[in-house]
């Protein structure tokens, strides 16, 4: 049997209930990911920054350009990854909520 030949009998009420259920699910996930994003941002603000210094800066070095490239401020990679995941999930669940709202 071909998929295009399949037929299903559902009432509009039953479809509306299923869509409302899916919308509620995505609303819950959206709220959870919003809270997770706030948690990750709080962690980044509190402890996520690192300063990477060249070891050459601990000694006298005649190369003045080492001062220019000597230190970098970075966000911890794990926190950056967590934040990216939160933003990706927020986009996905927002799209799903809008789709099932129709």
Biotite code that builds the C-alpha atoms (Angstrom):
import biotite.structure as struc

atoms = struc.array([
    struc.Atom([0.000, 0.000, 0.000], chain_id="A", res_id=1, res_name="UNK", atom_name="CA", element="C"),
    struc.Atom([1.328, 3.412, -0.954], chain_id="A", res_id=2, res_name="UNK", atom_name="CA", element="C"),
    struc.Atom([1.482, 6.183, 1.566], chain_id="A", res_id=3, res_name="UNK", atom_name="CA", element="C"),
    struc.Atom([-0.444, 8.614, -0.620], chain_id="A", res_id=4, res_name="UNK", atom_name="CA", element="C"),
    struc.Atom([-3.365, 6.164, -0.588], chain_id="A", res_id=5, res_name="UNK", atom_name="CA", element="C"),
    struc.Atom([-3.650, 6.029, 3.183], chain_id="A", res_id=6, res_name="UNK", atom_name="CA", element="C"),
    struc.Atom([-6.809, 7.462, 4.643], chain_id="A", res_id=7, res_name="UNK", atom_name="CA", element="C"),
    struc.Atom([-7.670, 8.441, 8.194], chain_id="A", res_id=8, res_name="UNK", atom_name="CA", element="C"),
    struc.Atom([-10.965, 9.591, 9.606], chain_id="A", res_id=9, res_name="UNK", atom_name="CA", element="C"),
    struc.Atom([-10.560, 12.224, 12.302], chain_id="A", res_id=10, res_name="UNK", atom_name="CA", element="C"),
    struc.Atom([-13.075, 14.806, 13.393], chain_id="A", res_id=11, res_name="UNK", atom_name="CA", element="C"),
    struc.Atom([-12.085, 18.451, 13.513], chain_id="A", res_id=12, res_name="UNK", atom_name="CA", element="C"),
    struc.Atom([-12.607, 18.361, 17.288], chain_id="A", res_id=13, res_name="UNK", atom_name="CA", element="C"),
    struc.Atom([-10.169, 15.478, 17.664], chain_id="A", res_id=14, res_name="UNK", atom_name="CA", element="C"),
    struc.Atom([-7.563, 17.269, 15.512], chain_id="A", res_id=15, res_name="UNK", atom_name="CA", element="C"),
    struc.Atom([-8.029, 20.479, 17.497], chain_id="A", res_id=16, res_name="UNK", atom_name="CA", element="C"),
    struc.Atom([-7.534, 18.590, 20.766], chain_id="A", res_id=17, res_name="UNK", atom_name="CA", element="C"),
    struc.Atom([-4.355, 16.956, 19.445], chain_id="A", res_id=18, res_name="UNK", atom_name="CA", element="C"),
    struc.Atom([-3.006, 20.305, 18.214], chain_id="A", res_id=19, res_name="UNK", atom_name="CA", element="C"),
    struc.Atom([-3.794, 21.918, 21.581], chain_id="A", res_id=20, res_name="UNK", atom_name="CA", element="C"),
    struc.Atom([-1.985, 19.077, 23.345], chain_id="A", res_id=21, res_name="UNK", atom_name="CA", element="C"),
    struc.Atom([1.093, 19.545, 21.121], chain_id="A", res_id=22, res_name="UNK", atom_name="CA", element="C"),
    struc.Atom([0.971, 23.303, 21.642], chain_id="A", res_id=23, res_name="UNK", atom_name="CA", element="C"),
    struc.Atom([0.827, 22.840, 25.432], chain_id="A", res_id=24, res_name="UNK", atom_name="CA", element="C"),
    struc.Atom([3.805, 20.477, 25.269], chain_id="A", res_id=25, res_name="UNK", atom_name="CA", element="C"),
    struc.Atom([5.874, 22.978, 23.298], chain_id="A", res_id=26, res_name="UNK", atom_name="CA", element="C"),
    struc.Atom([4.793, 25.818, 25.620], chain_id="A", res_id=27, res_name="UNK", atom_name="CA", element="C"),
    struc.Atom([6.106, 23.802, 28.585], chain_id="A", res_id=28, res_name="UNK", atom_name="CA", element="C"),
    struc.Atom([9.380, 23.055, 26.802], chain_id="A", res_id=29, res_name="UNK", atom_name="CA", element="C"),
    struc.Atom([9.692, 26.716, 25.809], chain_id="A", res_id=30, res_name="UNK", atom_name="CA", element="C"),
    struc.Atom([9.271, 27.810, 29.419], chain_id="A", res_id=31, res_name="UNK", atom_name="CA", element="C"),
    struc.Atom([11.822, 25.207, 30.555], chain_id="A", res_id=32, res_name="UNK", atom_name="CA", element="C"),
    struc.Atom([14.411, 26.350, 28.005], chain_id="A", res_id=33, res_name="UNK", atom_name="CA", element="C"),
    struc.Atom([13.815, 30.004, 28.910], chain_id="A", res_id=34, res_name="UNK", atom_name="CA", element="C"),
    struc.Atom([14.600, 29.169, 32.537], chain_id="A", res_id=35, res_name="UNK", atom_name="CA", element="C"),
    struc.Atom([17.652, 27.168, 31.460], chain_id="A", res_id=36, res_name="UNK", atom_name="CA", element="C"),
    struc.Atom([18.890, 30.120, 29.387], chain_id="A", res_id=37, res_name="UNK", atom_name="CA", element="C"),
    struc.Atom([18.584, 32.416, 32.408], chain_id="A", res_id=38, res_name="UNK", atom_name="CA", element="C"),
    struc.Atom([20.488, 29.847, 34.491], chain_id="A", res_id=39, res_name="UNK", atom_name="CA", element="C"),
    struc.Atom([23.301, 29.583, 31.920], chain_id="A", res_id=40, res_name="UNK", atom_name="CA", element="C"),
    struc.Atom([23.536, 33.368, 31.557], chain_id="A", res_id=41, res_name="UNK", atom_name="CA", element="C"),
    struc.Atom([23.741, 33.728, 35.338], chain_id="A", res_id=42, res_name="UNK", atom_name="CA", element="C"),
    struc.Atom([26.543, 31.163, 35.460], chain_id="A", res_id=43, res_name="UNK", atom_name="CA", element="C"),
    struc.Atom([28.383, 32.932, 32.631], chain_id="A", res_id=44, res_name="UNK", atom_name="CA", element="C"),
    struc.Atom([28.135, 36.235, 34.472], chain_id="A", res_id=45, res_name="UNK", atom_name="CA", element="C"),
    struc.Atom([29.272, 34.688, 37.757], chain_id="A", res_id=46, res_name="UNK", atom_name="CA", element="C"),
    struc.Atom([32.062, 32.350, 36.708], chain_id="A", res_id=47, res_name="UNK", atom_name="CA", element="C"),
    struc.Atom([32.194, 31.854, 32.980], chain_id="A", res_id=48, res_name="UNK", atom_name="CA", element="C"),
    struc.Atom([34.968, 34.223, 32.042], chain_id="A", res_id=49, res_name="UNK", atom_name="CA", element="C"),
    struc.Atom([38.545, 33.036, 31.808], chain_id="A", res_id=50, res_name="UNK", atom_name="CA", element="C"),
    struc.Atom([41.716, 34.988, 31.148], chain_id="A", res_id=51, res_name="UNK", atom_name="CA", element="C"),
    struc.Atom([44.295, 33.170, 29.095], chain_id="A", res_id=52, res_name="UNK", atom_name="CA", element="C"),
    struc.Atom([47.757, 34.668, 29.476], chain_id="A", res_id=53, res_name="UNK", atom_name="CA", element="C"),
    struc.Atom([50.915, 33.777, 27.639], chain_id="A", res_id=54, res_name="UNK", atom_name="CA", element="C"),
    struc.Atom([53.560, 32.296, 29.829], chain_id="A", res_id=55, res_name="UNK", atom_name="CA", element="C"),
    struc.Atom([56.070, 34.637, 28.175], chain_id="A", res_id=56, res_name="UNK", atom_name="CA", element="C"),
    struc.Atom([54.507, 37.564, 30.029], chain_id="A", res_id=57, res_name="UNK", atom_name="CA", element="C"),
    struc.Atom([55.861, 36.259, 33.320], chain_id="A", res_id=58, res_name="UNK", atom_name="CA", element="C"),
    struc.Atom([59.428, 37.011, 32.211], chain_id="A", res_id=59, res_name="UNK", atom_name="CA", element="C"),
    struc.Atom([61.122, 40.089, 30.828], chain_id="A", res_id=60, res_name="UNK", atom_name="CA", element="C"),
    struc.Atom([60.855, 39.842, 27.118], chain_id="A", res_id=61, res_name="UNK", atom_name="CA", element="C"),
    struc.Atom([62.219, 42.357, 24.650], chain_id="A", res_id=62, res_name="UNK", atom_name="CA", element="C"),
    struc.Atom([59.403, 41.673, 22.207], chain_id="A", res_id=63, res_name="UNK", atom_name="CA", element="C"),
    struc.Atom([56.930, 44.459, 22.903], chain_id="A", res_id=64, res_name="UNK", atom_name="CA", element="C"),
    struc.Atom([54.324, 42.927, 20.635], chain_id="A", res_id=65, res_name="UNK", atom_name="CA", element="C"),
    struc.Atom([53.777, 40.138, 23.195], chain_id="A", res_id=66, res_name="UNK", atom_name="CA", element="C"),
    struc.Atom([51.900, 42.671, 25.291], chain_id="A", res_id=67, res_name="UNK", atom_name="CA", element="C"),
    struc.Atom([49.416, 43.149, 22.490], chain_id="A", res_id=68, res_name="UNK", atom_name="CA", element="C"),
    struc.Atom([48.676, 39.470, 22.065], chain_id="A", res_id=69, res_name="UNK", atom_name="CA", element="C"),
    struc.Atom([49.433, 38.339, 25.572], chain_id="A", res_id=70, res_name="UNK", atom_name="CA", element="C"),
    struc.Atom([46.025, 37.917, 27.187], chain_id="A", res_id=71, res_name="UNK", atom_name="CA", element="C"),
    struc.Atom([42.603, 36.875, 25.979], chain_id="A", res_id=72, res_name="UNK", atom_name="CA", element="C"),
    struc.Atom([39.298, 36.954, 27.780], chain_id="A", res_id=73, res_name="UNK", atom_name="CA", element="C"),
    struc.Atom([37.162, 33.946, 26.861], chain_id="A", res_id=74, res_name="UNK", atom_name="CA", element="C"),
    struc.Atom([33.832, 32.468, 27.849], chain_id="A", res_id=75, res_name="UNK", atom_name="CA", element="C"),
    struc.Atom([34.178, 28.879, 29.006], chain_id="A", res_id=76, res_name="UNK", atom_name="CA", element="C"),
    struc.Atom([33.489, 26.570, 26.078], chain_id="A", res_id=77, res_name="UNK", atom_name="CA", element="C"),
    struc.Atom([31.014, 24.399, 27.989], chain_id="A", res_id=78, res_name="UNK", atom_name="CA", element="C"),
    struc.Atom([28.918, 27.424, 28.913], chain_id="A", res_id=79, res_name="UNK", atom_name="CA", element="C"),
    struc.Atom([29.067, 28.758, 25.386], chain_id="A", res_id=80, res_name="UNK", atom_name="CA", element="C"),
    struc.Atom([27.855, 25.367, 24.113], chain_id="A", res_id=81, res_name="UNK", atom_name="CA", element="C"),
    struc.Atom([25.038, 25.305, 26.699], chain_id="A", res_id=82, res_name="UNK", atom_name="CA", element="C"),
    struc.Atom([23.911, 28.788, 25.687], chain_id="A", res_id=83, res_name="UNK", atom_name="CA", element="C"),
    struc.Atom([23.913, 27.828, 21.996], chain_id="A", res_id=84, res_name="UNK", atom_name="CA", element="C"),
    struc.Atom([21.798, 24.765, 22.795], chain_id="A", res_id=85, res_name="UNK", atom_name="CA", element="C"),
    struc.Atom([19.325, 26.891, 24.762], chain_id="A", res_id=86, res_name="UNK", atom_name="CA", element="C"),
    struc.Atom([18.946, 29.357, 21.899], chain_id="A", res_id=87, res_name="UNK", atom_name="CA", element="C"),
    struc.Atom([18.496, 26.536, 19.380], chain_id="A", res_id=88, res_name="UNK", atom_name="CA", element="C"),
    struc.Atom([15.794, 24.870, 21.505], chain_id="A", res_id=89, res_name="UNK", atom_name="CA", element="C"),
    struc.Atom([14.053, 28.195, 22.134], chain_id="A", res_id=90, res_name="UNK", atom_name="CA", element="C"),
    struc.Atom([13.863, 28.806, 18.386], chain_id="A", res_id=91, res_name="UNK", atom_name="CA", element="C"),
    struc.Atom([12.556, 25.283, 17.747], chain_id="A", res_id=92, res_name="UNK", atom_name="CA", element="C"),
    struc.Atom([9.843, 25.315, 20.415], chain_id="A", res_id=93, res_name="UNK", atom_name="CA", element="C"),
    struc.Atom([8.775, 28.871, 19.538], chain_id="A", res_id=94, res_name="UNK", atom_name="CA", element="C"),
    struc.Atom([8.298, 27.749, 15.934], chain_id="A", res_id=95, res_name="UNK", atom_name="CA", element="C"),
    struc.Atom([6.339, 24.684, 17.062], chain_id="A", res_id=96, res_name="UNK", atom_name="CA", element="C"),
    struc.Atom([4.069, 26.738, 19.355], chain_id="A", res_id=97, res_name="UNK", atom_name="CA", element="C"),
    struc.Atom([3.290, 29.080, 16.446], chain_id="A", res_id=98, res_name="UNK", atom_name="CA", element="C"),
    struc.Atom([2.665, 26.157, 14.091], chain_id="A", res_id=99, res_name="UNK", atom_name="CA", element="C"),
    struc.Atom([0.232, 24.396, 16.431], chain_id="A", res_id=100, res_name="UNK", atom_name="CA", element="C"),
    struc.Atom([-1.453, 27.691, 17.272], chain_id="A", res_id=101, res_name="UNK", atom_name="CA", element="C"),
    struc.Atom([-2.825, 27.728, 13.724], chain_id="A", res_id=102, res_name="UNK", atom_name="CA", element="C"),
])
